[in-house]
Amino acid sequence: MLKFSNQPISVIANYLCFDSQSHFGAVFKSIVGMTPQNYRMKNMLVSSQKNLEV
């Protein structure tokens, strides 16, 4: 959802039944190694670069 939508992170956290955005962020970071915002930004850059290469 972070990679393929523009939904706010708080909406994604709520959709996934987290009590808060901060709890979602902490769990996400413990698993992925970066915050949801950083993950989204990194993957948006990769997607944009791929589109430029085509």
CHARMM internal coordinates of N, CA and C (Angstrom, degrees):
IC EDIT
DIST 1 N 1 CA 1.4487
DIST 1 CA 1 C 1.5295
ANGL 1 N 1 CA 1 C 110.68
DIST 1 C 2 N 1.3209
ANGL 1 CA 1 C 2 N 116.44
DIHE 1 N 1 CA 1 C 2 N -37.02
DIST 2 N 2 CA 1.4701
ANGL 1 C 2 N 2 CA 119.21
DIHE 1 CA 1 C 2 N 2 CA 178.06
DIST 2 CA 2 C 1.5212
ANGL 2 N 2 CA 2 C 110.81
DIHE 1 C 2 N 2 CA 2 C -66.22
DIST 2 C 3 N 1.2974
ANGL 2 CA 2 C 3 N 116.08
DIHE 2 N 2 CA 2 C 3 N -36.56
DIST 3 N 3 CA 1.4585
ANGL 2 C 3 N 3 CA 121.78
DIHE 2 CA 2 C 3 N 3 CA -175.45
DIST 3 CA 3 C 1.5294
ANGL 3 N 3 CA 3 C 112.62
DIHE 2 C 3 N 3 CA 3 C -78.50
DIST 3 C 4 N 1.3068
ANGL 3 CA 3 C 4 N 117.50
DIHE 3 N 3 CA 3 C 4 N -36.37
DIST 4 N 4 CA 1.4592
ANGL 3 C 4 N 4 CA 120.42
DIHE 3 CA 3 C 4 N 4 CA -170.21
DIST 4 CA 4 C 1.5245
ANGL 4 N 4 CA 4 C 115.50
DIHE 3 C 4 N 4 CA 4 C -113.83
DIST 4 C 5 N 1.3209
ANGL 4 CA 4 C 5 N 117.92
DIHE 4 N 4 CA 4 C 5 N 8.86
DIST 5 N 5 CA 1.4672
ANGL 4 C 5 N 5 CA 119.37
DIHE 4 CA 4 C 5 N 5 CA 176.77
DIST 5 CA 5 C 1.5231
ANGL 5 N 5 CA 5 C 109.85
DIHE 4 C 5 N 5 CA 5 C -137.62
DIST 5 C 6 N 1.2949
ANGL 5 CA 5 C 6 N 114.77
DIHE 5 N 5 CA 5 C 6 N 164.53
DIST 6 N 6 CA 1.4675
ANGL 5 C 6 N 6 CA 120.82
DIHE 5 CA 5 C 6 N 6 CA 176.50
DIST 6 CA 6 C 1.5250
ANGL 6 N 6 CA 6 C 111.44
DIHE 5 C 6 N 6 CA 6 C -105.12
DIST 6 C 7 N 1.3218
ANGL 6 CA 6 C 7 N 116.16
DIHE 6 N 6 CA 6 C 7 N 14.60
DIST 7 N 7 CA 1.4588
ANGL 6 C 7 N 7 CA 119.79
DIHE 6 CA 6 C 7 N 7 CA 179.50
DIST 7 CA 7 C 1.5251
ANGL 7 N 7 CA 7 C 109.85
DIHE 6 C 7 N 7 CA 7 C -62.04
DIST 7 C 8 N 1.3248
ANGL 7 CA 7 C 8 N 117.29
DIHE 7 N 7 CA 7 C 8 N 141.18
DIST 8 N 8 CA 1.4659
ANGL 7 C 8 N 8 CA 119.57
DIHE 7 CA 7 C 8 N 8 CA 175.47
DIST 8 CA 8 C 1.5291
ANGL 8 N 8 CA 8 C 110.38
DIHE 7 C 8 N 8 CA 8 C -58.27
DIST 8 C 9 N 1.3020
ANGL 8 CA 8 C 9 N 115.33
DIHE 8 N 8 CA 8 C 9 N 148.41
DIST 9 N 9 CA 1.4666
ANGL 8 C 9 N 9 CA 120.43
DIHE 8 CA 8 C 9 N 9 CA -178.94
DIST 9 CA 9 C 1.5278
ANGL 9 N 9 CA 9 C 110.64
DIHE 8 C 9 N 9 CA 9 C -60.46
DIST 9 C 10 N 1.3107
ANGL 9 CA 9 C 10 N 117.21
DIHE 9 N 9 CA 9 C 10 N -34.30
DIST 10 N 10 CA 1.4653
ANGL 9 C 10 N 10 CA 120.16
DIHE 9 CA 9 C 10 N 10 CA 178.40
DIST 10 CA 10 C 1.5268
ANGL 10 N 10 CA 10 C 111.36
DIHE 9 C 10 N 10 CA 10 C -63.57
DIST 10 C 11 N 1.3222
ANGL 10 CA 10 C 11 N 117.87
DIHE 10 N 10 CA 10 C 11 N -35.89
DIST 11 N 11 CA 1.4642
ANGL 10 C 11 N 11 CA 121.69
DIHE 10 CA 10 C 11 N 11 CA 178.05
DIST 11 CA 11 C 1.5325
ANGL 11 N 11 CA 11 C 110.14
DIHE 10 C 11 N 11 CA 11 C -69.35
DIST 11 C 12 N 1.3192
ANGL 11 CA 11 C 12 N 116.30
DIHE 11 N 11 CA 11 C 12 N -40.85
DIST 12 N 12 CA 1.4677
ANGL 11 C 12 N 12 CA 120.81
DIHE 11 CA 11 C 12 N 12 CA 177.52
DIST 12 CA 12 C 1.5229
ANGL 12 N 12 CA 12 C 110.10
DIHE 11 C 12 N 12 CA 12 C -63.91
DIST 12 C 13 N 1.3227
ANGL 12 CA 12 C 13 N 117.22
DIHE 12 N 12 CA 12 C 13 N -44.30
DIST 13 N 13 CA 1.4676
ANGL 12 C 13 N 13 CA 121.16
DIHE 12 CA 12 C 13 N 13 CA 178.57
DIST 13 CA 13 C 1.5238
ANGL 13 N 13 CA 13 C 110.67
DIHE 12 C 13 N 13 CA 13 C -60.00
DIST 13 C 14 N 1.3156
ANGL 13 CA 13 C 14 N 116.76
DIHE 13 N 13 CA 13 C 14 N -43.98
DIST 14 N 14 CA 1.4604
ANGL 13 C 14 N 14 CA 121.21
DIHE 13 CA 13 C 14 N 14 CA 178.80
DIST 14 CA 14 C 1.5215
ANGL 14 N 14 CA 14 C 110.83
DIHE 13 C 14 N 14 CA 14 C -64.77
DIST 14 C 15 N 1.3219
ANGL 14 CA 14 C 15 N 117.39
DIHE 14 N 14 CA 14 C 15 N -43.04
DIST 15 N 15 CA 1.4656
ANGL 14 C 15 N 15 CA 122.00
DIHE 14 CA 14 C 15 N 15 CA 178.58
DIST 15 CA 15 C 1.5269
ANGL 15 N 15 CA 15 C 111.25
DIHE 14 C 15 N 15 CA 15 C -59.31
DIST 15 C 16 N 1.3203
ANGL 15 CA 15 C 16 N 116.79
DIHE 15 N 15 CA 15 C 16 N -36.57
DIST 16 N 16 CA 1.4586
ANGL 15 C 16 N 16 CA 122.35
DIHE 15 CA 15 C 16 N 16 CA -179.89
DIST 16 CA 16 C 1.5314
ANGL 16 N 16 CA 16 C 112.61
DIHE 15 C 16 N 16 CA 16 C -86.32
DIST 16 C 17 N 1.3200
ANGL 16 CA 16 C 17 N 116.60
DIHE 16 N 16 CA 16 C 17 N 9.45
DIST 17 N 17 CA 1.4730
ANGL 16 C 17 N 17 CA 124.60
DIHE 16 CA 16 C 17 N 17 CA 174.38
DIST 17 CA 17 C 1.5260
ANGL 17 N 17 CA 17 C 114.24
DIHE 16 C 17 N 17 CA 17 C 68.19
DIST 17 C 18 N 1.3312
ANGL 17 CA 17 C 18 N 117.47
DIHE 17 N 17 CA 17 C 18 N 30.43
DIST 18 N 18 CA 1.4564
ANGL 17 C 18 N 18 CA 120.18
DIHE 17 CA 17 C 18 N 18 CA 171.90
DIST 18 CA 18 C 1.5257
ANGL 18 N 18 CA 18 C 108.06
DIHE 17 C 18 N 18 CA 18 C -83.20
DIST 18 C 19 N 1.3260
ANGL 18 CA 18 C 19 N 116.26
DIHE 18 N 18 CA 18 C 19 N 147.40
DIST 19 N 19 CA 1.4599
ANGL 18 C 19 N 19 CA 120.87
DIHE 18 CA 18 C 19 N 19 CA -179.92
DIST 19 CA 19 C 1.5185
ANGL 19 N 19 CA 19 C 112.30
DIHE 18 C 19 N 19 CA 19 C -67.56
DIST 19 C 20 N 1.3301
ANGL 19 CA 19 C 20 N 116.40
DIHE 19 N 19 CA 19 C 20 N -28.81
DIST 20 N 20 CA 1.4629
ANGL 19 C 20 N 20 CA 119.86
DIHE 19 CA 19 C 20 N 20 CA -178.16
DIST 20 CA 20 C 1.5261
ANGL 20 N 20 CA 20 C 109.97
DIHE 19 C 20 N 20 CA 20 C -154.84
DIST 20 C 21 N 1.3001
ANGL 20 CA 20 C 21 N 115.26
DIHE 20 N 20 CA 20 C 21 N 162.43
DIST 21 N 21 CA 1.4562
ANGL 20 C 21 N 21 CA 120.90
DIHE 20 CA 20 C 21 N 21 CA 176.00
DIST 21 CA 21 C 1.5215
ANGL 21 N 21 CA 21 C 110.47
DIHE 20 C 21 N 21 CA 21 C -64.60
DIST 21 C 22 N 1.3226
ANGL 21 CA 21 C 22 N 117.17
DIHE 21 N 21 CA 21 C 22 N -36.72
DIST 22 N 22 CA 1.4728
ANGL 21 C 22 N 22 CA 120.17
DIHE 21 CA 21 C 22 N 22 CA -179.03
DIST 22 CA 22 C 1.5302
ANGL 22 N 22 CA 22 C 111.35
DIHE 21 C 22 N 22 CA 22 C -66.97
DIST 22 C 23 N 1.3300
ANGL 22 CA 22 C 23 N 117.26
DIHE 22 N 22 CA 22 C 23 N -37.18
DIST 23 N 23 CA 1.4678
ANGL 22 C 23 N 23 CA 120.21
DIHE 22 CA 22 C 23 N 23 CA 177.09
DIST 23 CA 23 C 1.5320
ANGL 23 N 23 CA 23 C 109.64
DIHE 22 C 23 N 23 CA 23 C -66.57
DIST 23 C 24 N 1.3167
ANGL 23 CA 23 C 24 N 117.42
DIHE 23 N 23 CA 23 C 24 N -44.39
DIST 24 N 24 CA 1.4581
ANGL 23 C 24 N 24 CA 121.53
DIHE 23 CA 23 C 24 N 24 CA 176.04
DIST 24 CA 24 C 1.5273
ANGL 24 N 24 CA 24 C 110.31
DIHE 23 C 24 N 24 CA 24 C -57.80
DIST 24 C 25 N 1.3292
ANGL 24 CA 24 C 25 N 116.47
DIHE 24 N 24 CA 24 C 25 N -45.79
DIST 25 N 25 CA 1.4597
ANGL 24 C 25 N 25 CA 121.05
DIHE 24 CA 24 C 25 N 25 CA -179.87
DIST 25 CA 25 C 1.5142
ANGL 25 N 25 CA 25 C 112.63
DIHE 24 C 25 N 25 CA 25 C -60.80
DIST 25 C 26 N 1.3164
ANGL 25 CA 25 C 26 N 116.71
DIHE 25 N 25 CA 25 C 26 N -41.93
DIST 26 N 26 CA 1.4633
ANGL 25 C 26 N 26 CA 120.96
DIHE 25 CA 25 C 26 N 26 CA -179.63
DIST 26 CA 26 C 1.5252
ANGL 26 N 26 CA 26 C 111.36
DIHE 25 C 26 N 26 CA 26 C -66.17
DIST 26 C 27 N 1.3151
ANGL 26 CA 26 C 27 N 117.40
DIHE 26 N 26 CA 26 C 27 N -44.02
DIST 27 N 27 CA 1.4672
ANGL 26 C 27 N 27 CA 121.27
DIHE 26 CA 26 C 27 N 27 CA 179.36
DIST 27 CA 27 C 1.5308
ANGL 27 N 27 CA 27 C 109.83
DIHE 26 C 27 N 27 CA 27 C -66.85
DIST 27 C 28 N 1.3216
ANGL 27 CA 27 C 28 N 116.57
DIHE 27 N 27 CA 27 C 28 N -44.44
DIST 28 N 28 CA 1.4637
ANGL 27 C 28 N 28 CA 121.32
DIHE 27 CA 27 C 28 N 28 CA 179.23
DIST 28 CA 28 C 1.5279
ANGL 28 N 28 CA 28 C 110.41
DIHE 27 C 28 N 28 CA 28 C -59.13
DIST 28 C 29 N 1.3302
ANGL 28 CA 28 C 29 N 116.92
DIHE 28 N 28 CA 28 C 29 N -46.48
DIST 29 N 29 CA 1.4604
ANGL 28 C 29 N 29 CA 120.71
DIHE 28 CA 28 C 29 N 29 CA -179.09
DIST 29 CA 29 C 1.5242
ANGL 29 N 29 CA 29 C 111.42
DIHE 28 C 29 N 29 CA 29 C -64.68
DIST 29 C 30 N 1.3216
ANGL 29 CA 29 C 30 N 118.07
DIHE 29 N 29 CA 29 C 30 N -36.90
DIST 30 N 30 CA 1.4599
ANGL 29 C 30 N 30 CA 120.18
DIHE 29 CA 29 C 30 N 30 CA 179.85
DIST 30 CA 30 C 1.5303
ANGL 30 N 30 CA 30 C 111.56
DIHE 29 C 30 N 30 CA 30 C -66.90
DIST 30 C 31 N 1.3198
ANGL 30 CA 30 C 31 N 117.75
DIHE 30 N 30 CA 30 C 31 N -27.58
DIST 31 N 31 CA 1.4574
ANGL 30 C 31 N 31 CA 121.92
DIHE 30 CA 30 C 31 N 31 CA -179.37
DIST 31 CA 31 C 1.5284
ANGL 31 N 31 CA 31 C 111.84
DIHE 30 C 31 N 31 CA 31 C -91.07
DIST 31 C 32 N 1.3338
ANGL 31 CA 31 C 32 N 116.64
DIHE 31 N 31 CA 31 C 32 N -45.68
DIST 32 N 32 CA 1.4662
ANGL 31 C 32 N 32 CA 121.63
DIHE 31 CA 31 C 32 N 32 CA -172.30
DIST 32 CA 32 C 1.5242
ANGL 32 N 32 CA 32 C 112.65
DIHE 31 C 32 N 32 CA 32 C -93.73
DIST 32 C 33 N 1.3298
ANGL 32 CA 32 C 33 N 116.03
DIHE 32 N 32 CA 32 C 33 N -26.96
DIST 33 N 33 CA 1.4604
ANGL 32 C 33 N 33 CA 119.37
DIHE 32 CA 32 C 33 N 33 CA 178.83
DIST 33 CA 33 C 1.5153
ANGL 33 N 33 CA 33 C 114.34
DIHE 32 C 33 N 33 CA 33 C 94.07
DIST 33 C 34 N 1.3309
ANGL 33 CA 33 C 34 N 116.97
DIHE 33 N 33 CA 33 C 34 N 5.36
DIST 34 N 34 CA 1.4718
ANGL 33 C 34 N 34 CA 121.32
DIHE 33 CA 33 C 34 N 34 CA 175.40
DIST 34 CA 34 C 1.5155
ANGL 34 N 34 CA 34 C 107.95
DIHE 33 C 34 N 34 CA 34 C -152.30
DIST 34 C 35 N 1.3214
ANGL 34 CA 34 C 35 N 115.02
DIHE 34 N 34 CA 34 C 35 N 162.46
DIST 35 N 35 CA 1.4567
ANGL 34 C 35 N 35 CA 119.38
DIHE 34 CA 34 C 35 N 35 CA -178.92
DIST 35 CA 35 C 1.5264
ANGL 35 N 35 CA 35 C 110.30
DIHE 34 C 35 N 35 CA 35 C -71.11
DIST 35 C 36 N 1.3216
ANGL 35 CA 35 C 36 N 117.35
DIHE 35 N 35 CA 35 C 36 N 158.75
DIST 36 N 36 CA 1.4638
ANGL 35 C 36 N 36 CA 119.62
DIHE 35 CA 35 C 36 N 36 CA 176.40
DIST 36 CA 36 C 1.5340
ANGL 36 N 36 CA 36 C 112.41
DIHE 35 C 36 N 36 CA 36 C -56.28
DIST 36 C 37 N 1.3215
ANGL 36 CA 36 C 37 N 117.20
DIHE 36 N 36 CA 36 C 37 N -39.95
DIST 37 N 37 CA 1.4655
ANGL 36 C 37 N 37 CA 120.64
DIHE 36 CA 36 C 37 N 37 CA 179.36
DIST 37 CA 37 C 1.5257
ANGL 37 N 37 CA 37 C 111.29
DIHE 36 C 37 N 37 CA 37 C -63.86
DIST 37 C 38 N 1.3266
ANGL 37 CA 37 C 38 N 117.12
DIHE 37 N 37 CA 37 C 38 N -44.93
DIST 38 N 38 CA 1.4614
ANGL 37 C 38 N 38 CA 120.27
DIHE 37 CA 37 C 38 N 38 CA 177.57
DIST 38 CA 38 C 1.5224
ANGL 38 N 38 CA 38 C 111.47
DIHE 37 C 38 N 38 CA 38 C -63.38
DIST 38 C 39 N 1.3222
ANGL 38 CA 38 C 39 N 117.01
DIHE 38 N 38 CA 38 C 39 N -40.76
DIST 39 N 39 CA 1.4624
ANGL 38 C 39 N 39 CA 121.34
DIHE 38 CA 38 C 39 N 39 CA 177.35
DIST 39 CA 39 C 1.5236
ANGL 39 N 39 CA 39 C 110.23
DIHE 38 C 39 N 39 CA 39 C -60.02
DIST 39 C 40 N 1.3227
ANGL 39 CA 39 C 40 N 116.05
DIHE 39 N 39 CA 39 C 40 N -46.32
DIST 40 N 40 CA 1.4658
ANGL 39 C 40 N 40 CA 120.63
DIHE 39 CA 39 C 40 N 40 CA -180.00
DIST 40 CA 40 C 1.5236
ANGL 40 N 40 CA 40 C 110.70
DIHE 39 C 40 N 40 CA 40 C -62.16
DIST 40 C 41 N 1.3164
ANGL 40 CA 40 C 41 N 117.25
DIHE 40 N 40 CA 40 C 41 N -46.05
DIST 41 N 41 CA 1.4595
ANGL 40 C 41 N 41 CA 120.60
DIHE 40 CA 40 C 41 N 41 CA -179.01
DIST 41 CA 41 C 1.5258
ANGL 41 N 41 CA 41 C 110.85
DIHE 40 C 41 N 41 CA 41 C -63.55
DIST 41 C 42 N 1.3216
ANGL 41 CA 41 C 42 N 117.60
DIHE 41 N 41 CA 41 C 42 N -42.96
DIST 42 N 42 CA 1.4617
ANGL 41 C 42 N 42 CA 121.44
DIHE 41 CA 41 C 42 N 42 CA -179.62
DIST 42 CA 42 C 1.5254
ANGL 42 N 42 CA 42 C 110.66
DIHE 41 C 42 N 42 CA 42 C -62.25
DIST 42 C 43 N 1.3100
ANGL 42 CA 42 C 43 N 116.26
DIHE 42 N 42 CA 42 C 43 N -43.86
DIST 43 N 43 CA 1.4596
ANGL 42 C 43 N 43 CA 120.13
DIHE 42 CA 42 C 43 N 43 CA -177.93
DIST 43 CA 43 C 1.5170
ANGL 43 N 43 CA 43 C 112.80
DIHE 42 C 43 N 43 CA 43 C -75.66
DIST 43 C 44 N 1.3134
ANGL 43 CA 43 C 44 N 117.68
DIHE 43 N 43 CA 43 C 44 N -26.47
DIST 44 N 44 CA 1.4602
ANGL 43 C 44 N 44 CA 119.97
DIHE 43 CA 43 C 44 N 44 CA 174.70
DIST 44 CA 44 C 1.5263
ANGL 44 N 44 CA 44 C 109.08
DIHE 43 C 44 N 44 CA 44 C -69.70
DIST 44 C 45 N 1.3301
ANGL 44 CA 44 C 45 N 117.22
DIHE 44 N 44 CA 44 C 45 N -38.84
DIST 45 N 45 CA 1.4611
ANGL 44 C 45 N 45 CA 120.67
DIHE 44 CA 44 C 45 N 45 CA 178.47
DIST 45 CA 45 C 1.5213
ANGL 45 N 45 CA 45 C 110.72
DIHE 44 C 45 N 45 CA 45 C -64.70
DIST 45 C 46 N 1.3170
ANGL 45 CA 45 C 46 N 116.36
DIHE 45 N 45 CA 45 C 46 N -41.74
DIST 46 N 46 CA 1.4668
ANGL 45 C 46 N 46 CA 120.08
DIHE 45 CA 45 C 46 N 46 CA 179.48
DIST 46 CA 46 C 1.5201
ANGL 46 N 46 CA 46 C 109.65
DIHE 45 C 46 N 46 CA 46 C -64.41
DIST 46 C 47 N 1.3185
ANGL 46 CA 46 C 47 N 117.76
DIHE 46 N 46 CA 46 C 47 N -43.59
DIST 47 N 47 CA 1.4649
ANGL 46 C 47 N 47 CA 121.44
DIHE 46 CA 46 C 47 N 47 CA 179.25
DIST 47 CA 47 C 1.5184
ANGL 47 N 47 CA 47 C 110.67
DIHE 46 C 47 N 47 CA 47 C -63.05
DIST 47 C 48 N 1.3179
ANGL 47 CA 47 C 48 N 117.42
DIHE 47 N 47 CA 47 C 48 N -41.97
DIST 48 N 48 CA 1.4517
ANGL 47 C 48 N 48 CA 121.22
DIHE 47 CA 47 C 48 N 48 CA -179.94
DIST 48 CA 48 C 1.5157
ANGL 48 N 48 CA 48 C 110.98
DIHE 47 C 48 N 48 CA 48 C -65.14
DIST 48 C 49 N 1.3180
ANGL 48 CA 48 C 49 N 117.38
DIHE 48 N 48 CA 48 C 49 N -40.79
DIST 49 N 49 CA 1.4613
ANGL 48 C 49 N 49 CA 121.50
DIHE 48 CA 48 C 49 N 49 CA 179.26
DIST 49 CA 49 C 1.5220
ANGL 49 N 49 CA 49 C 110.94
DIHE 48 C 49 N 49 CA 49 C -65.61
DIST 49 C 50 N 1.3202
ANGL 49 CA 49 C 50 N 117.58
DIHE 49 N 49 CA 49 C 50 N -38.69
DIST 50 N 50 CA 1.4579
ANGL 49 C 50 N 50 CA 120.65
DIHE 49 CA 49 C 50 N 50 CA 178.55
DIST 50 CA 50 C 1.5217
ANGL 50 N 50 CA 50 C 110.25
DIHE 49 C 50 N 50 CA 50 C -64.76
DIST 50 C 51 N 1.3386
ANGL 50 CA 50 C 51 N 117.75
DIHE 50 N 50 CA 50 C 51 N -39.13
DIST 51 N 51 CA 1.4455
ANGL 50 C 51 N 51 CA 121.22
DIHE 50 CA 50 C 51 N 51 CA 179.09
DIST 51 CA 51 C 1.5218
ANGL 51 N 51 CA 51 C 110.94
DIHE 50 C 51 N 51 CA 51 C -65.82
DIST 51 C 52 N 1.3235
ANGL 51 CA 51 C 52 N 117.43
DIHE 51 N 51 CA 51 C 52 N -34.55
DIST 52 N 52 CA 1.4600
ANGL 51 C 52 N 52 CA 121.03
DIHE 51 CA 51 C 52 N 52 CA 179.39
DIST 52 CA 52 C 1.5206
ANGL 52 N 52 CA 52 C 111.69
DIHE 51 C 52 N 52 CA 52 C -70.09
DIST 52 C 53 N 1.3443
ANGL 52 CA 52 C 53 N 116.45
DIHE 52 N 52 CA 52 C 53 N -30.53
DIST 53 N 53 CA 1.4521
ANGL 52 C 53 N 53 CA 120.45
DIHE 52 CA 52 C 53 N 53 CA -178.45
DIST 53 CA 53 C 1.5169
ANGL 53 N 53 CA 53 C 112.38
DIHE 52 C 53 N 53 CA 53 C -73.57
DIST 53 C 54 N 1.3167
ANGL 53 CA 53 C 54 N 117.07
DIHE 53 N 53 CA 53 C 54 N -23.10
DIST 54 N 54 CA 1.4770
ANGL 53 C 54 N 54 CA 121.72
DIHE 53 CA 53 C 54 N 54 CA -177.00
DIST 54 CA 54 C 1.4554
ANGL 54 N 54 CA 54 C 110.76
DIHE 53 C 54 N 54 CA 54 C -78.56
END
COOR INIT
IC SEED 1 N 1 CA 1 C
IC BUILD
